[in-house]
Amino acid sequence: MKISARAHSIQESPIRKLSGLANAAKKRGTTVYHLNIGQPDIQTPDVFFKKIIEFKEKVLSYGPSDGLEALKEAMVHYFDYFKIKLENKNIVIATGGSEAISFAFNAVADPGDE
C-alpha cells in the first residue's frame, strides 16, 4: 500500500507545529504559557462538578457518529429563534473544532483554491 498524493500534500497544522516548539522550549527550561484554543482560562462552574458527582452511568460510550438527535433538535430550535429554518438532516455534528473546520473547507474548497 502506498500513501496517496493527497496525503502527501497535507500541511502540518500550525497548532501542532507550535506544540512541538513549546515542548522543546520546556525541555530547555523555558516557562511556556499555553494560550492556544482548548486551554480554558475561566473557572469551571460548580454545577459541572455537582453533575459529575451525580453521574451514575457505568460505561461512557461514544455517541452516534452523526450526532445526538436531541442536540440536532436543540440546534434547529436555536436557529429558529433567529428565523433560520433548518431540519435535523441539515446539521452536521463534529467531534471538535478542527474536525468541523475540516468538514467546512472540504465542502466548499477544491485543491488549489485560495
N, C-alpha and C positions, 0 to 999 in steps of 0.2 A: 504494500500500500504506500502511496506517495502523498505528500502534503499538497493540497490544492494551491493553485496560483492565487486564489482569493485569500487563503490563509496566510500566504507569504506576504501579501500586500497590506495586511492589517498592521496598523501602527500601534505602538505601546501606548497605553493610557497615560496621560500626564500625571495623574494621581499615583499610579503605580511607579512611575519613574521617580517622583518626589519621595515616595515611601522608601525606595532603595537608598536615595541620598540621605534621608533622615536617619535611617538605620546606620549608615556608615558614619554619620556625624556623631551619633550616640556612642558608637564604639570608640571614637576618638576622644570621648569625654565631653563633648559639647552638649549643653542643655538644649533640647528640642521641644518646642511648643507646637502641638498638633492643632492647627486651625482649619483642617480640612473638613469637608462635609462628612457627617456621620459621627462626629465627636460633639455630642450635646454639651453646651456650656450653661445650661439652665438647670435648676433644681428639678428633680423628678417629683411630680405631685404625690402627696401622701396617699391619695386614693389609689394610685397604681400599686403601691406596696400592700395596701389593705386587700385589694382584689387578688393579688398574688397569693396571699396567705389563705384566702377563702377558696382558691382554685383546687378542685378535688380530682381532676382527671388523672388517670394513671399513665396514660400514653398521650404524648403530644405529637400527633401525626401532622404530616403536611396537609394543607388544604388542597382543594381541587386545582389542577393546573390552569384551568380557565377562570379561576377566582370564585369566591363565595357568591352565590346568588343574592344573599342578603346585602352584601356590600354593593353589588351592582344596582340593586333596587334602591339603596340609600343614595347612590350617586345620581340615579335617574331623578329621584325626589329633589336632591340638592340643586341640580341644574334646572329643574322645572321652575324653581323659585326665581331664577334669572331668565325665564321664558325661553330656555334652550330645551328643545324637545329631543329626548334620546330614548332608546329602548335598551334593555339589557344586552341584546346582541350587538349594539354599537360600542360597547365598553370592553376594553382590554385591561385586565388586571396584571400588573407586573410584580415581580418579587423584590424589586428595588429600583432606585433611581437610574442606575446605569442600564439596567435592562429596559426600562421604559424609554430612555433616550435612544437606545439602540433600535427598539421597535419603531420609534417615530422616524428616525433617519432612514431606516431600511424601507419604510413605507413611502417616503417621498423623494429620496435621493438615489441616483444611479452612480456607478463608478465614474469618476471624472468630474462630477458636479462640484461646484464651489458655492 
